Amino acid sequence: TFKRVKNIIRNEKMKDFKENLLIEEAEKRLFQLYKDKKDEFEASLRKKDYQKCALLLSGFRSTVDNFFDKVLVMEKDNNIKDNRVALLTLIDKLFTELIDFEKIVIE
């Protein structure tokens, strides 16, 4: 899940996220999940409760997968595309606050 997010945002310029530009139900659900879990995640991170942080992040998988199944991120309308990239960037920032998954090498 993390890899899919990273691959989409890697070469994109970060724009400001605007909730009012959410159109598809799947992107609205992803943003709602982000809002619902962000504070709890950050509080757990401050307490160094890394197990709880990992558990919270693992809860994003099905919602992120659904987002990718239902939403075309690279929309022709640049405002919509930029907003979807910004949403994924918010999700990515949560993940990277805990660990930079790109540095994990599995042989």
N, CA, C and O atoms as CSV, one atom per row, in Angstrom:
chain,resi,resn,atom,element,x,y,z
A,1,THR,N,N,0.832,-1.191,0.000
A,1,THR,CA,C,0.000,0.000,0.000
A,1,THR,C,C,0.870,1.245,0.000
A,1,THR,O,O,0.655,2.175,-0.778
A,2,PHE,N,N,1.856,1.245,0.887
A,2,PHE,CA,C,2.758,2.389,0.956
A,2,PHE,C,C,3.467,2.610,-0.378
A,2,PHE,O,O,3.624,3.744,-0.830
A,3,LYS,N,N,3.890,1.521,-0.992
A,3,LYS,CA,C,4.619,1.620,-2.260
A,3,LYS,C,C,3.748,2.247,-3.350
A,3,LYS,O,O,4.228,3.057,-4.143
A,4,ARG,N,N,2.498,1.881,-3.386
A,4,ARG,CA,C,1.586,2.457,-4.386
A,4,ARG,C,C,1.452,3.960,-4.186
A,4,ARG,O,O,1.471,4.727,-5.149
A,5,VAL,N,N,1.319,4.371,-2.946
A,5,VAL,CA,C,1.217,5.804,-2.647
A,5,VAL,C,C,2.481,6.517,-3.097
A,5,VAL,O,O,2.410,7.518,-3.810
A,6,LYS,N,N,3.639,6.009,-2.685
A,6,LYS,CA,C,4.921,6.622,-3.038
A,6,LYS,C,C,5.107,6.734,-4.546
A,6,LYS,O,O,5.559,7.765,-5.044
A,7,ASN,N,N,4.762,5.680,-5.269
A,7,ASN,CA,C,4.950,5.696,-6.718
A,7,ASN,C,C,4.137,6.788,-7.397
A,7,ASN,O,O,4.594,7.386,-8.371
A,8,ILE,N,N,2.956,7.048,-6.902
A,8,ILE,CA,C,2.106,8.084,-7.493
A,8,ILE,C,C,2.649,9.479,-7.204
A,8,ILE,O,O,2.680,10.330,-8.093
A,9,ILE,N,N,3.071,9.714,-5.981
A,9,ILE,CA,C,3.452,11.088,-5.592
A,9,ILE,C,C,4.910,11.418,-5.883
A,9,ILE,O,O,5.306,12.582,-5.811
A,10,ARG,N,N,5.697,10.427,-6.204
A,10,ARG,CA,C,7.148,10.602,-6.341
A,10,ARG,C,C,7.555,11.794,-7.208
A,10,ARG,O,O,8.390,12.592,-6.781
A,11,ASN,N,N,7.012,11.937,-8.371
A,11,ASN,CA,C,7.439,12.990,-9.295
A,11,ASN,C,C,6.452,14.150,-9.396
A,11,ASN,O,O,6.515,14.953,-10.327
A,12,GLU,N,N,5.561,14.226,-8.449
A,12,GLU,CA,C,4.545,15.277,-8.473
A,12,GLU,C,C,4.911,16.403,-7.514
A,12,GLU,O,O,5.507,16.174,-6.461
A,13,LYS,N,N,4.550,17.603,-7.892
A,13,LYS,CA,C,4.764,18.750,-7.011
A,13,LYS,C,C,3.607,18.831,-6.028
A,13,LYS,O,O,2.443,18.670,-6.394
A,14,MET,N,N,3.950,19.082,-4.785
A,14,MET,CA,C,2.941,19.155,-3.729
A,14,MET,C,C,2.150,20.452,-3.842
A,14,MET,O,O,2.713,21.543,-3.925
A,15,LYS,N,N,0.861,20.302,-3.842
A,15,LYS,CA,C,-0.069,21.428,-3.834
A,15,LYS,C,C,-0.842,21.380,-2.525
A,15,LYS,O,O,-0.782,20.389,-1.796
A,16,ASP,N,N,-1.557,22.435,-2.235
A,16,ASP,CA,C,-2.392,22.448,-1.041
A,16,ASP,C,C,-3.600,21.542,-1.241
A,16,ASP,O,O,-4.214,21.524,-2.308
A,17,PHE,N,N,-3.924,20.796,-0.200
A,17,PHE,CA,C,-5.094,19.929,-0.237
A,17,PHE,C,C,-6.337,20.757,0.053
A,17,PHE,O,O,-6.340,21.610,0.941
A,18,LYS,N,N,-7.397,20.491,-0.713
A,18,LYS,CA,C,-8.673,21.201,-0.533
A,18,LYS,C,C,-9.800,20.174,-0.441
A,18,LYS,O,O,-10.126,19.493,-1.413
A,19,GLU,N,N,-10.373,20.084,0.729
A,19,GLU,CA,C,-11.421,19.082,0.955
A,19,GLU,C,C,-12.596,19.260,-0.003
A,19,GLU,O,O,-13.226,18.282,-0.406
A,20,ASN,N,N,-12.889,20.503,-0.367
A,20,ASN,CA,C,-14.039,20.758,-1.240
A,20,ASN,C,C,-13.838,20.221,-2.669
A,20,ASN,O,O,-14.789,20.192,-3.451
A,21,LEU,N,N,-12.620,19.800,-3.015
A,21,LEU,CA,C,-12.369,19.242,-4.348
A,21,LEU,C,C,-12.505,17.722,-4.391
A,21,LEU,O,O,-12.290,17.109,-5.437
A,22,LEU,N,N,-12.856,17.118,-3.270
A,22,LEU,CA,C,-13.087,15.673,-3.260
A,22,LEU,C,C,-14.404,15.375,-3.966
A,22,LEU,O,O,-15.437,15.966,-3.652
A,23,ILE,N,N,-14.358,14.462,-4.913
A,23,ILE,CA,C,-15.533,14.158,-5.725
A,23,ILE,C,C,-16.013,12.731,-5.489
A,23,ILE,O,O,-17.177,12.496,-5.164
A,24,GLU,N,N,-15.101,11.792,-5.659
A,24,GLU,CA,C,-15.438,10.374,-5.576
A,24,GLU,C,C,-15.599,9.933,-4.118
A,24,GLU,O,O,-14.914,10.428,-3.223
A,25,GLU,N,N,-16.514,9.000,-3.905
A,25,GLU,CA,C,-16.759,8.495,-2.553
A,25,GLU,C,C,-15.500,7.869,-1.945
A,25,GLU,O,O,-15.245,8.012,-0.750
A,26,ALA,N,N,-14.723,7.182,-2.766
A,26,ALA,CA,C,-13.510,6.518,-2.264
A,26,ALA,C,C,-12.481,7.524,-1.760
A,26,ALA,O,O,-11.788,7.257,-0.778
A,27,GLU,N,N,-12.373,8.670,-2.414
A,27,GLU,CA,C,-11.413,9.670,-1.933
A,27,GLU,C,C,-11.946,10.380,-0.687
A,27,GLU,O,O,-11.171,10.783,0.181
A,28,LYS,N,N,-13.243,10.529,-0.602
A,28,LYS,CA,C,-13.844,11.119,0.599
A,28,LYS,C,C,-13.627,10.196,1.804
A,28,LYS,O,O,-13.322,10.658,2.903
A,29,ARG,N,N,-13.790,8.881,1.581
A,29,ARG,CA,C,-13.568,7.916,2.664
A,29,ARG,C,C,-12.111,7.905,3.120
A,29,ARG,O,O,-11.827,7.797,4.313
A,30,LEU,N,N,-11.193,8.016,2.164
A,30,LEU,CA,C,-9.777,8.032,2.514
A,30,LEU,C,C,-9.452,9.268,3.344
A,30,LEU,O,O,-8.727,9.174,4.334
A,31,PHE,N,N,-9.972,10.407,2.959
A,31,PHE,CA,C,-9.705,11.617,3.730
A,31,PHE,C,C,-10.350,11.536,5.110
A,31,PHE,O,O,-9.764,11.983,6.096
A,32,GLN,N,N,-11.542,10.975,5.185
A,32,GLN,CA,C,-12.209,10.826,6.483
A,32,GLN,C,C,-11.407,9.914,7.402
A,32,GLN,O,O,-11.272,10.196,8.593
A,33,LEU,N,N,-10.879,8.833,6.863
A,33,LEU,CA,C,-10.040,7.930,7.649
A,33,LEU,C,C,-8.802,8.672,8.149
A,33,LEU,O,O,-8.415,8.534,9.309
A,34,TYR,N,N,-8.192,9.446,7.279
A,34,TYR,CA,C,-7.022,10.249,7.657
A,34,TYR,C,C,-7.374,11.180,8.819
A,34,TYR,O,O,-6.649,11.244,9.812
A,35,LYS,N,N,-8.489,11.896,8.689
A,35,LYS,CA,C,-8.898,12.819,9.761
A,35,LYS,C,C,-9.183,12.065,11.060
A,35,LYS,O,O,-8.825,12.526,12.144
A,36,ASP,N,N,-9.823,10.914,10.943
A,36,ASP,CA,C,-10.189,10.135,12.128
A,36,ASP,C,C,-8.977,9.567,12.864
A,36,ASP,O,O,-9.011,9.440,14.088
A,37,LYS,N,N,-7.927,9.229,12.159
A,37,LYS,CA,C,-6.788,8.525,12.754
A,37,LYS,C,C,-5.555,9.389,12.995
A,37,LYS,O,O,-4.677,8.998,13.764
A,38,LYS,N,N,-5.470,10.545,12.360
A,38,LYS,CA,C,-4.259,11.371,12.429
A,38,LYS,C,C,-3.877,11.734,13.863
A,38,LYS,O,O,-2.732,11.518,14.260
A,39,ASP,N,N,-4.787,12.268,14.632
A,39,ASP,CA,C,-4.477,12.688,16.000
A,39,ASP,C,C,-4.092,11.503,16.887
A,39,ASP,O,O,-3.156,11.590,17.682
A,40,GLU,N,N,-4.815,10.410,16.744
A,40,GLU,CA,C,-4.508,9.215,17.531
A,40,GLU,C,C,-3.120,8.679,17.164
A,40,GLU,O,O,-2.353,8.266,18.034
A,41,PHE,N,N,-2.813,8.691,15.877
A,41,PHE,CA,C,-1.501,8.249,15.418
A,41,PHE,C,C,-0.402,9.132,16.001
A,41,PHE,O,O,0.584,8.631,16.540
A,42,GLU,N,N,-0.573,10.434,15.892
A,42,GLU,CA,C,0.460,11.355,16.379
A,42,GLU,C,C,0.630,11.274,17.893
A,42,GLU,O,O,1.745,11.399,18.398
A,43,ALA,N,N,-0.468,11.065,18.619
A,43,ALA,CA,C,-0.379,10.900,20.071
A,43,ALA,C,C,0.381,9.609,20.406
A,43,ALA,O,O,1.207,9.592,21.318
A,44,SER,N,N,0.102,8.546,19.675
A,44,SER,CA,C,0.807,7.284,19.897
A,44,SER,C,C,2.284,7.419,19.561
A,44,SER,O,O,3.137,6.840,20.235
A,45,LEU,N,N,2.580,8.176,18.529
A,45,LEU,CA,C,3.973,8.403,18.143
A,45,LEU,C,C,4.716,9.176,19.232
A,45,LEU,O,O,5.860,8.852,19.551
A,46,ARG,N,N,4.076,10.188,19.796
A,46,ARG,CA,C,4.693,10.964,20.889
A,46,ARG,C,C,4.963,10.082,22.108
A,46,ARG,O,O,5.954,10.271,22.812
A,47,LYS,N,N,4.071,9.116,22.350
A,47,LYS,CA,C,4.234,8.193,23.479
A,47,LYS,C,C,5.211,7.063,23.148
A,47,LYS,O,O,5.500,6.215,23.992
A,48,LYS,N,N,5.708,7.061,21.931
A,48,LYS,CA,C,6.600,6.006,21.442
A,48,LYS,C,C,5.931,4.632,21.467
A,48,LYS,O,O,6.581,3.606,21.669
A,49,ASP,N,N,4.625,4.644,21.257
A,49,ASP,CA,C,3.859,3.405,21.154
A,49,ASP,C,C,3.841,3.004,19.675
A,49,ASP,O,O,2.840,3.176,18.980
A,50,TYR,N,N,4.963,2.472,19.223
A,50,TYR,CA,C,5.141,2.177,17.813
A,50,TYR,C,C,4.250,1.037,17.335
A,50,TYR,O,O,3.863,0.992,16.167
A,51,GLN,N,N,3.930,0.129,18.226
A,51,GLN,CA,C,3.027,-0.955,17.865
A,51,GLN,C,C,1.641,-0.392,17.516
A,51,GLN,O,O,1.024,-0.801,16.532
A,52,LYS,N,N,1.172,0.534,18.324
A,52,LYS,CA,C,-0.125,1.166,18.056
A,52,LYS,C,C,-0.071,1.952,16.746
A,52,LYS,O,O,-1.013,1.916,15.954
A,53,CYS,N,N,1.037,2.659,16.524
A,53,CYS,CA,C,1.206,3.412,15.275
A,53,CYS,C,C,1.112,2.480,14.069
A,53,CYS,O,O,0.412,2.771,13.099
A,54,ALA,N,N,1.822,1.363,14.140
A,54,ALA,CA,C,1.808,0.404,13.037
A,54,ALA,C,C,0.414,-0.180,12.831
A,54,ALA,O,O,-0.019,-0.381,11.696
A,55,LEU,N,N,-0.278,-0.448,13.917
A,55,LEU,CA,C,-1.635,-0.967,13.827
A,55,LEU,C,C,-2.562,0.049,13.156
A,55,LEU,O,O,-3.381,-0.317,12.313
A,56,LEU,N,N,-2.432,1.317,13.529
A,56,LEU,CA,C,-3.249,2.368,12.921
A,56,LEU,C,C,-2.964,2.482,11.425
A,56,LEU,O,O,-3.887,2.608,10.620
A,57,LEU,N,N,-1.705,2.437,11.064
A,57,LEU,CA,C,-1.345,2.539,9.650
A,57,LEU,C,C,-1.827,1.328,8.853
A,57,LEU,O,O,-2.249,1.460,7.704
A,58,SER,N,N,-1.763,0.167,9.462
A,58,SER,CA,C,-2.223,-1.027,8.752
A,58,SER,C,C,-3.719,-0.930,8.443
A,58,SER,O,O,-4.197,-1.542,7.488
A,59,GLY,N,N,-4.445,-0.174,9.239
A,59,GLY,CA,C,-5.871,0.030,9.008
A,59,GLY,C,C,-6.186,0.849,7.765
A,59,GLY,O,O,-7.346,0.941,7.364
A,60,PHE,N,N,-5.179,1.438,7.155
A,60,PHE,CA,C,-5.379,2.233,5.951
A,60,PHE,C,C,-5.412,1.372,4.686
A,60,PHE,O,O,-5.886,1.817,3.640
A,61,ARG,N,N,-4.918,0.162,4.784
A,61,ARG,CA,C,-4.707,-0.640,3.577
A,61,ARG,C,C,-5.948,-0.779,2.704
A,61,ARG,O,O,-5.904,-0.457,1.517
A,62,SER,N,N,-7.029,-1.243,3.262
A,62,SER,CA,C,-8.215,-1.500,2.428
A,62,SER,C,C,-8.781,-0.198,1.853
A,62,SER,O,O,-9.276,-0.180,0.726
A,63,THR,N,N,-8.709,0.869,2.611
A,63,THR,CA,C,-9.245,2.149,2.135
A,63,THR,C,C,-8.364,2.723,1.035
A,63,THR,O,O,-8.872,3.272,0.058
A,64,VAL,N,N,-7.050,2.601,1.184
A,64,VAL,CA,C,-6.136,3.065,0.132
A,64,VAL,C,C,-6.295,2.188,-1.110
A,64,VAL,O,O,-6.342,2.701,-2.228
A,65,ASP,N,N,-6.378,0.875,-0.922
A,65,ASP,CA,C,-6.582,-0.023,-2.065
A,65,ASP,C,C,-7.879,0.315,-2.795
A,65,ASP,O,O,-7.911,0.347,-4.025
A,66,ASN,N,N,-8.934,0.564,-2.050
A,66,ASN,CA,C,-10.211,0.949,-2.651
A,66,ASN,C,C,-10.081,2.268,-3.408
A,66,ASN,O,O,-10.635,2.420,-4.496
A,67,PHE,N,N,-9.360,3.205,-2.837
A,67,PHE,CA,C,-9.105,4.482,-3.504
A,67,PHE,C,C,-8.457,4.234,-4.871
A,67,PHE,O,O,-8.901,4.780,-5.881
A,68,PHE,N,N,-7.413,3.412,-4.896
A,68,PHE,CA,C,-6.726,3.153,-6.161
A,68,PHE,C,C,-7.598,2.376,-7.150
A,68,PHE,O,O,-7.463,2.545,-8.361
A,69,ASP,N,N,-8.485,1.531,-6.639
A,69,ASP,CA,C,-9.384,0.781,-7.513
A,69,ASP,C,C,-10.472,1.662,-8.128
A,69,ASP,O,O,-10.910,1.416,-9.252
A,70,LYS,N,N,-10.900,2.673,-7.403
A,70,LYS,CA,C,-12.068,3.456,-7.813
A,70,LYS,C,C,-11.748,4.848,-8.358
A,70,LYS,O,O,-12.589,5.454,-9.023
A,71,VAL,N,N,-10.553,5.361,-8.089
A,71,VAL,CA,C,-10.247,6.760,-8.404
A,71,VAL,C,C,-9.077,6.839,-9.374
A,71,VAL,O,O,-8.051,6.186,-9.186
A,72,LEU,N,N,-9.245,7.644,-10.403
A,72,LEU,CA,C,-8.154,7.930,-11.324
A,72,LEU,C,C,-7.403,9.139,-10.767
A,72,LEU,O,O,-7.892,10.267,-10.828
A,73,VAL,N,N,-6.225,8.893,-10.230
A,73,VAL,CA,C,-5.464,9.985,-9.615
A,73,VAL,C,C,-5.035,10.992,-10.665
A,73,VAL,O,O,-5.170,12.198,-10.458
A,74,MET,N,N,-4.524,10.517,-11.781
A,74,MET,CA,C,-3.999,11.397,-12.820
A,74,MET,C,C,-5.117,11.898,-13.734
A,74,MET,O,O,-5.073,11.732,-14.953
A,75,GLU,N,N,-6.090,12.497,-13.124
A,75,GLU,CA,C,-7.259,13.088,-13.772
A,75,GLU,C,C,-6.827,14.178,-14.753
A,75,GLU,O,O,-5.814,14.843,-14.534
A,76,LYS,N,N,-7.590,14.363,-15.833
A,76,LYS,CA,C,-7.280,15.418,-16.809
A,76,LYS,C,C,-7.390,16.811,-16.199
A,76,LYS,O,O,-6.606,17.701,-16.529
A,77,ASP,N,N,-8.353,16.997,-15.319
A,77,ASP,CA,C,-8.514,18.282,-14.625
A,77,ASP,C,C,-7.377,18.421,-13.617
A,77,ASP,O,O,-7.322,17.685,-12.632
A,78,ASN,N,N,-6.481,19.357,-13.862
A,78,ASN,CA,C,-5.293,19.504,-13.015
A,78,ASN,C,C,-5.619,19.826,-11.564
A,78,ASN,O,O,-4.887,19.408,-10.667
A,79,ASN,N,N,-6.684,20.549,-11.315
A,79,ASN,CA,C,-7.054,20.859,-9.927
A,79,ASN,C,C,-7.426,19.591,-9.168
A,79,ASN,O,O,-7.042,19.409,-8.013
A,80,ILE,N,N,-8.173,18.723,-9.829
A,80,ILE,CA,C,-8.581,17.459,-9.206
A,80,ILE,C,C,-7.364,16.565,-9.031
A,80,ILE,O,O,-7.166,15.982,-7.965
A,81,LYS,N,N,-6.552,16.456,-10.071
A,81,LYS,CA,C,-5.336,15.628,-9.997
A,81,LYS,C,C,-4.425,16.107,-8.872
A,81,LYS,O,O,-3.975,15.308,-8.050
A,82,ASP,N,N,-4.154,17.411,-8.835
A,82,ASP,CA,C,-3.273,17.960,-7.801
A,82,ASP,C,C,-3.833,17.713,-6.404
A,82,ASP,O,O,-3.077,17.463,-5.466
A,83,ASN,N,N,-5.133,17.782,-6.266
A,83,ASN,CA,C,-5.748,17.556,-4.968
A,83,ASN,C,C,-5.640,16.088,-4.548
A,83,ASN,O,O,-5.440,15.787,-3.372
A,84,ARG,N,N,-5.771,15.194,-5.502
A,84,ARG,CA,C,-5.630,13.769,-5.200
A,84,ARG,C,C,-4.185,13.438,-4.822
A,84,ARG,O,O,-3.940,12.634,-3.923
A,85,VAL,N,N,-3.246,14.056,-5.504
A,85,VAL,CA,C,-1.833,13.883,-5.146
A,85,VAL,C,C,-1.591,14.448,-3.749
A,85,VAL,O,O,-0.872,13.845,-2.953
A,86,ALA,N,N,-2.181,15.589,-3.450
A,86,ALA,CA,C,-2.031,16.195,-2.118
A,86,ALA,C,C,-2.613,15.287,-1.040
A,86,ALA,O,O,-2.031,15.159,0.038
A,87,LEU,N,N,-3.738,14.662,-1.311
A,87,LEU,CA,C,-4.329,13.723,-0.359
A,87,LEU,C,C,-3.389,12.544,-0.114
A,87,LEU,O,O,-3.173,12.146,1.031
A,88,LEU,N,N,-2.839,11.994,-1.175
A,88,LEU,CA,C,-1.903,10.883,-1.017
A,88,LEU,C,C,-0.644,11.318,-0.284
A,88,LEU,O,O,-0.044,10.527,0.443
A,89,THR,N,N,-0.245,12.554,-0.468
A,89,THR,CA,C,0.916,13.079,0.245
A,89,THR,C,C,0.639,13.160,1.742
A,89,THR,O,O,1.528,12.888,2.548
A,90,LEU,N,N,-0.570,13.528,2.122
A,90,LEU,CA,C,-0.942,13.532,3.540
A,90,LEU,C,C,-0.822,12.122,4.128
A,90,LEU,O,O,-0.311,11.939,5.233
A,91,ILE,N,N,-1.299,11.137,3.374
A,91,ILE,CA,C,-1.218,9.752,3.820
A,91,ILE,C,C,0.245,9.330,3.931
A,91,ILE,O,O,0.644,8.699,4.910
A,92,ASP,N,N,1.028,9.676,2.937
A,92,ASP,CA,C,2.450,9.339,2.930
A,92,ASP,C,C,3.167,9.936,4.141
A,92,ASP,O,O,4.027,9.286,4.735
A,93,LYS,N,N,2.824,11.143,4.501
A,93,LYS,CA,C,3.480,11.786,5.646
A,93,LYS,C,C,3.213,11.025,6.941
A,93,LYS,O,O,4.091,10.941,7.800
A,94,LEU,N,N,2.025,10.476,7.088
A,94,LEU,CA,C,1.757,9.655,8.271
A,94,LEU,C,C,2.693,8.452,8.297
A,94,LEU,O,O,3.322,8.159,9.314
A,95,PHE,N,N,2.775,7.767,7.170
A,95,PHE,CA,C,3.634,6.581,7.103
A,95,PHE,C,C,5.081,6.939,7.414
A,95,PHE,O,O,5.735,6.255,8.202
A,96,THR,N,N,5.583,8.002,6.804
A,96,THR,CA,C,6.998,8.330,6.962
A,96,THR,C,C,7.319,8.932,8.327
A,96,THR,O,O,8.488,9.004,8.707
A,97,GLU,N,N,6.311,9.361,9.063
A,97,GLU,CA,C,6.560,9.801,10.436
A,97,GLU,C,C,6.993,8.619,11.299
A,97,GLU,O,O,7.758,8.781,12.250
A,98,LEU,N,N,6.502,7.439,10.961
A,98,LEU,CA,C,6.866,6.241,11.716
A,98,LEU,C,C,8.144,5.619,11.174
A,98,LEU,O,O,9.077,5.331,11.923
A,99,ILE,N,N,8.172,5.416,9.867
A,99,ILE,CA,C,9.325,4.740,9.254
A,99,ILE,C,C,9.361,5.072,7.767
A,99,ILE,O,O,8.323,5.250,7.129
A,100,ASP,N,N,10.561,5.152,7.234
A,100,ASP,CA,C,10.721,5.341,5.802
A,100,ASP,C,C,10.795,3.948,5.168
A,100,ASP,O,O,11.857,3.327,5.115
A,101,PHE,N,N,9.659,3.484,4.698
A,101,PHE,CA,C,9.564,2.133,4.160
A,101,PHE,C,C,10.436,1.931,2.927
A,101,PHE,O,O,10.761,0.794,2.584
A,102,GLU,N,N,10.815,2.999,2.263
A,102,GLU,CA,C,11.662,2.867,1.083
A,102,GLU,C,C,13.067,2.399,1.427
A,102,GLU,O,O,13.781,1.881,0.569
A,103,LYS,N,N,13.463,2.580,2.675
A,103,LYS,CA,C,14.810,2.184,3.089
A,103,LYS,C,C,14.888,0.721,3.516
A,103,LYS,O,O,15.973,0.206,3.785
A,104,ILE,N,N,13.750,0.063,3.577
A,104,ILE,CA,C,13.727,-1.351,3.925
A,104,ILE,C,C,13.995,-2.159,2.669
A,104,ILE,O,O,13.299,-2.019,1.663
A,105,VAL,N,N,15.009,-3.004,2.738
A,105,VAL,CA,C,15.391,-3.834,1.599
A,105,VAL,C,C,15.087,-5.289,1.947
A,105,VAL,O,O,15.524,-5.797,2.980
A,106,ILE,N,N,14.348,-5.938,1.086
A,106,ILE,CA,C,14.036,-7.351,1.264
A,106,ILE,C,C,14.684,-8.101,0.113
A,106,ILE,O,O,14.395,-7.846,-1.057
A,107,GLU,N,N,15.551,-9.014,0.457
A,107,GLU,CA,C,16.264,-9.771,-0.585
A,107,GLU,C,C,15.703,-11.148,-0.732
A,107,GLU,O,O,16.179,-11.923,-1.561
